């Protein structure tokens, strides 16, 4: 029997009854002879509640102090889960991210894991403990507490699974697996038995919130066997693997959408050979992720640039651009947009998929503002008020709800 890593999100441990239910799942796995390492998020909406408290104090709280505050949420849930397992007769110990040896870069709010010292975890496993680790957090070399950003508990779980050479990493959530699209938006969304790493990475990057993109990227890189399943019902989940079965593969596997998108427009920028490199390097140095990019020349020596970012980066982006350009360029933004995307490995060998997507949206009266593509995805920026209508139209037209 090997090591199994299980991750439980906030909805799975939202209250004492849910924590007891999670403990039963863990106990069942332990009774089968497996060693268990469990990664847990903060209870329910506790992280949001802590953020709200911080913003009642300051409109722009210190990123260091925010990390100090937010990491307390996971400490509550891991200790309560350890107590529950102990009451059930199982040996269990809770560890914060830094006690578990999770080392990160020196960035507050969205640090990346640089190393995991597994000595403490293996020591506890050797003593027959269920090891319960606080997700979303780690420590920099100077003993500063850091957090990994939204979805960081997924990243913690996959990184631990890789470092421990675990047999499997199971991500438990409030849905039964990965669906062809958000089942809350489309009633006939279908659960997928399996999805490739590449498809899942695109879906996660494009708004499918069931897994964080960094966790999928790490799973692919380290070959971690990943399964998404429900903590509420005992049903098979969705396996994320290197390649899907080639039988009955749809050209399009899923439709994703992201409502938290802002388009930034930089007008009248000097058209120097290094203008774009300079602009986007500046944003990258501030850890601002840019997605869609469109440029256009309108005079010999001037250009316009439009690009999309996450809503959470609006203020930081505008501040950077103001500092960078001052009066040299006009900057505006529009947050009344959403990104709708189709994803599928079958798109590589099937021409005309993008054209079909554009036609579907056109027939539905939905304006396309920006487009970006890769071998297995096409994304369109559309009016936010029409986003779910677009998702439904695409899901139906590509027949994703059919068996």
C-alpha positions as MATLAB code, in Angstrom:
seq = 'XXXXXXXXXXXXXXXXXXXXXXXXXXXXXXXXXXXXXXXXXXXXXXXXXXXXXXXXXXXXXXXXXXXXXXXXXXXXXXXXXXXXXXXXXXXXXXXXXXXXXXXXXXXXXXXXXXXXXXXXXXXXXXXXXXXXXXXXXXXXXXXXXXXXXXXXXXXXXXXXXXXXXXXXXXXXXXXXXXXXXXXXXXXXXXXXXXXXXXXXXXXXXXXXXXXXXXXXXXXXXXXXXXXXXXXXXXXXXXXXXXXXXXXXXXXXXXXXXXXXXXXXXXXXXXXXXXXXXXXXXXXXXXXXXXXXXXXXXXXXXXXXXXXXXXXXXXXXXXXXXXXXXXXXXXXXXXXXXXXXXXXXXXXXXXXXXXXXXXXXXXXXXXXXXXXXXXXXXXXXXXXXXXXXXXXXXXXXXXXXXXX';
ca = [
       0.000    0.000    0.000;
       1.272    3.452   -0.864;
       0.838    7.111   -0.048;
      -2.391    8.853   -1.030;
      -2.684   12.624   -0.949;
      -6.189   13.999   -0.481;
      -7.148   17.654   -0.741;
     -10.411   19.045    0.642;
     -11.625   22.511   -0.328;
     -13.454   25.040    1.794;
     -16.960   23.793    1.007;
     -15.935   20.263    2.025;
     -14.946   21.445    5.530;
     -17.420   24.320    5.883;
     -18.738   23.205    9.295;
     -18.287   20.516   11.951;
     -20.649   18.076   10.241;
     -18.724   18.404    6.986;
     -15.421   17.933    8.831;
     -16.783   14.714   10.361;
     -17.830   13.505    6.900;
     -14.347   14.250    5.538;
     -12.778   12.409    8.481;
     -14.807    9.305    7.569;
     -13.461    9.410    4.006;
      -9.900    9.644    5.324;
     -10.466    6.925    7.920;
     -11.801    4.573    5.239;
      -8.650    5.059    3.163;
      -6.447    4.564    6.238;
      -8.325    1.367    7.136;
      -7.442    0.020    3.687;
      -3.787    0.204    4.673;
      -2.759    3.377    2.857;
      -0.659    6.167    4.306;
      -2.575    9.442    4.114;
      -1.420   13.008    3.663;
      -4.352   15.414    3.681;
      -4.307   19.026    2.474;
      -7.110   21.253    3.733;
      -8.376   24.720    2.840;
      -9.934   27.212    5.244;
     -13.522   26.503    6.272;
     -16.198   27.736    3.856;
     -15.864   31.452    3.162;
     -13.465   32.056    6.052;
     -10.700   33.440    3.815;
     -13.109   35.995    2.340;
     -14.230   36.935    5.830;
     -10.630   37.526    6.901;
     -10.036   39.639    3.792;
     -13.113   41.693    4.629;
     -11.789   42.307    8.142;
      -8.481   43.472    6.712;
     -10.160   45.877    4.323;
     -12.232   47.312    7.155;
      -8.905   48.361    8.615;
      -7.124   49.441    5.442;
      -7.991   49.957    1.788;
      -4.500   48.755    0.920;
      -3.266   46.452    3.686;
       0.332   45.267    3.853;
       0.821   42.108    1.781;
       2.985   40.639    4.536;
       0.333   41.198    7.192;
      -2.353   39.831    4.873;
      -0.385   36.588    4.572;
      -0.001   36.462    8.343;
      -3.774   36.906    8.685;
      -4.990   34.597    5.925;
      -2.866   31.617    6.948;
      -4.826   31.399   10.196;
      -7.856   30.136    8.274;
      -6.227   26.843    7.304;
      -4.862   26.383   10.826;
      -8.419   26.276   12.156;
      -9.546   23.588    9.709;
      -6.462   21.338    9.996;
      -6.579   21.291   13.799;
     -10.319   20.533   13.880;
      -9.882   17.718   11.344;
      -6.994   16.235   13.348;
      -9.114   16.328   16.519;
     -11.981   14.609   14.690;
      -9.782   11.764   13.454;
      -8.306   11.351   16.931;
     -11.813   11.052   18.386;
     -12.445    8.279   15.834;
      -9.425    6.380   17.119;
      -6.915    7.325   14.421;
      -3.517    8.868   14.969;
      -3.446   12.280   13.294;
      -1.310   15.398   13.405;
      -1.851   18.815   11.859;
       1.032   20.769   10.320;
       1.163   24.298    9.006;
       2.731   24.793    5.590;
       6.090   25.718    7.074;
       6.013   22.837    9.583;
       5.393   20.535    6.600;
       8.528   21.864    4.897;
       6.860   23.834    2.095;
       9.394   26.456    0.992;
       8.487   29.290   -1.371;
       9.937   32.267   -3.167;
       9.974   35.637   -1.418;
       6.627   36.894   -2.704;
       3.590   37.673   -0.569;
       0.120   36.855   -1.870;
       1.022   34.569   -4.783;
       4.317   32.854   -3.998;
       5.485   29.791   -5.904;
       6.759   26.664   -4.184;
      10.518   26.243   -4.616;
      11.131   23.116   -2.517;
       9.492   20.725   -0.084;
      11.548   19.237    2.724;
       9.678   15.977    3.278;
      11.613   14.820    6.351;
       8.938   15.807    8.896;
       6.081   14.315    6.880;
       7.834   10.976    6.344;
       8.715   10.880   10.046;
       5.047   11.299   11.000;
       3.920    8.733    8.411;
       6.404    6.256    9.871;
       4.640    6.778   13.214;
       1.329    5.797   11.584;
      -0.026    9.326   11.650;
      -2.502   10.804    9.220;
      -0.635   13.985    8.295;
      -2.928   16.972    7.793;
      -1.241   19.902    6.080;
      -2.512   23.461    5.782;
      -2.884   24.268    2.108;
      -2.231   27.633    0.446;
       0.825   28.491    2.553;
       4.543   28.106    2.978;
       7.626   29.916    4.220;
      10.496   31.814    2.659;
      14.095   31.153    3.736;
      14.060   34.124    6.117;
      11.137   32.565    8.025;
       8.571   34.899    6.467;
       5.144   33.281    6.072;
       3.844   33.333    2.490;
       0.645   32.357    0.707;
       0.278   30.816   -2.743;
      -2.701   32.826   -3.989;
      -6.187   31.698   -4.964;
      -6.358   27.953   -5.550;
      -3.136   27.533   -3.624;
      -4.365   24.480   -1.728;
      -4.641   22.566   -5.024;
      -1.043   23.534   -5.746;
       0.035   22.465   -2.236;
      -1.578   19.045   -2.707;
      -0.040   18.311   -6.102;
       3.391   19.554   -5.013;
       3.252   17.315   -1.931;
       2.124   14.349   -4.038;
       5.103   14.890   -6.347;
       7.600   15.334   -3.511;
       6.307   12.271   -1.634;
       6.013   10.136   -4.814;
       2.412    9.474   -3.884;
       0.361    6.899   -5.764;
      -2.441    9.378   -6.416;
      -3.601   12.900   -5.580;
      -7.346   13.166   -5.046;
      -8.923   16.621   -5.147;
     -12.259   16.590   -3.296;
     -14.714   19.364   -4.028;
     -18.451   20.121   -4.101;
     -18.942   18.752   -7.629;
     -18.570   15.172   -8.828;
     -15.749   15.846  -11.264;
     -14.855   17.916  -14.317;
     -17.833   18.780  -16.522;
     -18.183   19.826  -20.155;
     -19.017   23.246  -18.701;
     -20.199   24.783  -15.442;
     -23.268   22.692  -14.446;
     -24.648   25.713  -12.597;
     -24.819   27.607  -15.896;
     -25.823   24.767  -18.249;
     -28.274   22.146  -16.996;
     -27.236   19.435  -19.465;
     -23.520   19.706  -18.715;
     -21.998   16.222  -18.631;
     -19.370   14.877  -16.258;
     -16.231   13.700  -18.034;
     -14.602   10.394  -17.068;
     -11.176   11.611  -18.130;
      -9.457   14.747  -19.395;
      -5.906   15.214  -20.655;
      -3.482   17.384  -18.690;
      -3.329   19.857  -21.579;
      -7.112   20.171  -21.854;
      -7.495   20.549  -18.099;
      -4.760   23.160  -18.011;
      -6.541   25.198  -20.670;
      -9.936   24.789  -18.968;
      -8.471   25.808  -15.608;
      -6.694   28.826  -17.111;
      -9.871   29.863  -18.885;
     -12.187   29.931  -15.893;
     -13.088   26.351  -14.915;
     -12.670   26.729  -11.151;
     -12.636   23.046  -10.246;
      -8.805   23.016  -10.347;
      -6.181   25.737  -10.179;
      -3.977   25.987  -13.310;
      -0.720   25.791  -11.350;
      -1.782   22.484   -9.814;
      -2.487   20.979  -13.244;
       0.804   22.315  -14.594;
       2.674   20.710  -11.691;
       0.781   17.431  -12.076;
       1.697   17.260  -15.773;
       5.330   18.160  -15.138;
       5.785   15.559  -12.393;
       3.433   12.895  -13.773;
       1.140   13.005  -10.742;
      -1.993   10.895  -11.124;
      -4.799   13.368  -10.430;
      -8.479   12.689   -9.745;
     -11.236   15.240   -9.089;
     -14.179   13.879   -7.101;
     -16.930   14.868   -4.702;
     -16.657   14.903   -0.922;
     -20.456   14.909   -0.708;
     -21.349   11.770   -2.709;
     -19.356    8.576   -3.225;
     -19.129    8.426   -7.021;
     -16.215    8.018   -9.457;
     -14.647   11.324  -10.347;
     -12.689   12.582  -13.344;
      -9.145   11.407  -13.963;
      -6.652   13.900  -15.356;
      -3.996   12.025  -17.288;
      -1.408   12.378  -20.034;
      -3.671   11.219  -22.856;
      -7.351   10.446  -23.128;
      -8.788    7.342  -24.739;
      -9.047    8.062  -28.450;
     -12.430    6.407  -28.784;
     -15.450    8.714  -29.196;
     -13.416   11.869  -28.617;
     -15.286   15.116  -29.235;
     -13.531   17.780  -31.242;
     -14.421   20.097  -28.357;
     -14.171   18.682  -24.831;
     -15.517   21.599  -22.823;
     -16.615   25.218  -22.655;
     -15.166   27.526  -20.002;
     -15.942   31.096  -19.066;
     -14.339   33.760  -16.914;
     -16.392   36.702  -15.680;
     -13.448   38.425  -13.965;
     -11.812   39.935  -17.043;
     -10.804   43.518  -17.751;
      -9.622   44.884  -21.086;
      -6.880   47.500  -20.873;
      -6.341   49.851  -23.812;
      -3.126   51.828  -24.281;
      -3.641   54.391  -27.039;
      -1.087   56.530  -28.832;
       1.968   54.577  -27.742;
       5.256   55.406  -29.442;
       5.956   52.727  -32.051;
       9.515   51.812  -31.116;
      10.940   48.411  -31.968;
      11.050   47.465  -28.292;
       7.717   49.086  -27.300;
       5.816   45.845  -26.705;
       8.741   44.119  -25.027;
       9.169   47.081  -22.721;
       5.446   47.298  -21.882;
       4.871   43.641  -21.099;
       8.189   43.146  -19.319;
       7.189   45.970  -16.986;
       3.874   44.237  -16.243;
       5.556   40.850  -15.794;
       7.988   42.349  -13.296;
       4.953   43.337  -11.211;
       3.592   39.739  -11.407;
       0.655   40.864  -13.589;
      -0.523   38.122  -15.934;
      -1.630   39.257  -19.391;
      -3.849   37.123  -21.592;
      -5.240   38.365  -24.910;
      -3.168   40.944  -26.793;
      -4.132   42.979  -29.875;
      -1.987   45.695  -31.452;
      -2.715   48.062  -34.324;
      -0.732   50.753  -36.162;
      -2.678   53.932  -36.858;
       0.170   56.229  -37.773;
       3.700   55.583  -38.883;
       5.171   56.142  -35.458;
       2.220   55.408  -33.118;
       0.407   52.200  -32.088;
      -2.551   51.139  -29.964;
      -2.363   48.104  -27.688;
      -5.247   46.239  -26.047;
      -4.824   43.350  -23.634;
      -6.842   41.497  -21.032;
      -6.043   40.926  -17.358;
      -7.812   39.573  -14.303;
     -10.138   41.998  -12.514;
      -8.041   41.628   -9.356;
      -5.071   43.198  -11.165;
      -6.896   46.354  -12.368;
      -5.550   48.756   -9.762;
      -2.001   47.408   -9.900;
      -1.995   47.532  -13.713;
      -3.307   51.080  -13.923;
      -0.779   52.221  -11.343;
       2.071   50.586  -13.278;
       0.945   52.116  -16.585;
       0.551   55.558  -15.064;
       4.038   55.344  -13.611;
       5.400   53.994  -16.888;
       3.832   56.374  -19.396;
       2.408   59.359  -17.536;
       1.062   61.674  -20.262;
       2.874   59.832  -23.073;
      -0.076   57.490  -23.750;
      -3.793   57.328  -22.982;
      -4.888   54.399  -20.835;
      -8.467   53.180  -20.369;
     -10.127   50.013  -19.150;
     -13.395   48.112  -19.593;
     -14.555   45.516  -17.041;
     -17.954   44.843  -18.641;
     -16.554   41.892  -20.572;
     -16.144   38.148  -20.066;
     -14.023   35.486  -21.729;
     -15.735   32.446  -23.244;
     -13.586   29.582  -24.514;
     -13.849   26.197  -26.192;
     -11.206   23.556  -25.459;
     -10.444   20.212  -27.054;
      -7.454   18.138  -28.154;
      -9.458   17.164  -31.236;
      -9.231   20.718  -32.525;
      -5.641   20.126  -33.660;
      -6.708   17.905  -36.577;
     -10.091   19.504  -37.320;
      -9.967   22.780  -39.285;
     -12.844   25.233  -39.106;
     -13.553   24.962  -35.367;
     -12.836   28.642  -34.746;
     -14.998   29.625  -37.719;
     -17.851   27.537  -36.324;
     -17.476   29.214  -32.919;
     -17.608   32.686  -34.488;
     -20.698   31.714  -36.481;
     -22.466   30.348  -33.383;
     -21.834   33.556  -31.464;
     -22.803   35.714  -34.447;
     -26.091   33.839  -34.902;
     -26.802   34.425  -31.192;
     -26.224   38.169  -31.634;
     -23.114   38.181  -29.443;
     -20.349   40.646  -30.307;
     -16.742   39.421  -30.223;
     -14.278   42.043  -28.941;
     -11.010   40.091  -28.873;
      -9.842   36.605  -29.867;
      -6.939   34.390  -28.894;
      -6.179   30.823  -29.971;
      -3.870   27.896  -29.324;
      -3.734   24.402  -30.793;
      -6.484   23.207  -28.458;
      -8.471   26.314  -27.530;
     -10.252   29.364  -28.924;
     -11.200   32.220  -26.584;
     -13.436   35.198  -27.300;
     -13.980   38.323  -25.233;
     -17.720   39.050  -25.238;
     -20.130   41.325  -23.306;
     -20.384   40.077  -19.725;
     -24.195   40.184  -19.756;
     -24.187   37.679  -22.658;
     -21.485   35.333  -21.376;
     -23.737   32.551  -20.082;
     -25.902   32.787  -23.182;
     -22.711   32.275  -25.219;
     -21.702   29.269  -23.116;
     -25.108   27.630  -23.594;
     -25.077   28.266  -27.351;
     -21.589   26.780  -27.755;
     -22.337   23.799  -25.504;
     -25.437   22.978  -27.545;
     -23.874   23.566  -30.976;
     -20.902   21.315  -30.240;
     -23.279   18.692  -28.761;
     -21.395   18.350  -25.499;
     -24.451   17.295  -23.526;
     -24.930   14.122  -25.565;
     -23.796   10.725  -24.354;
];
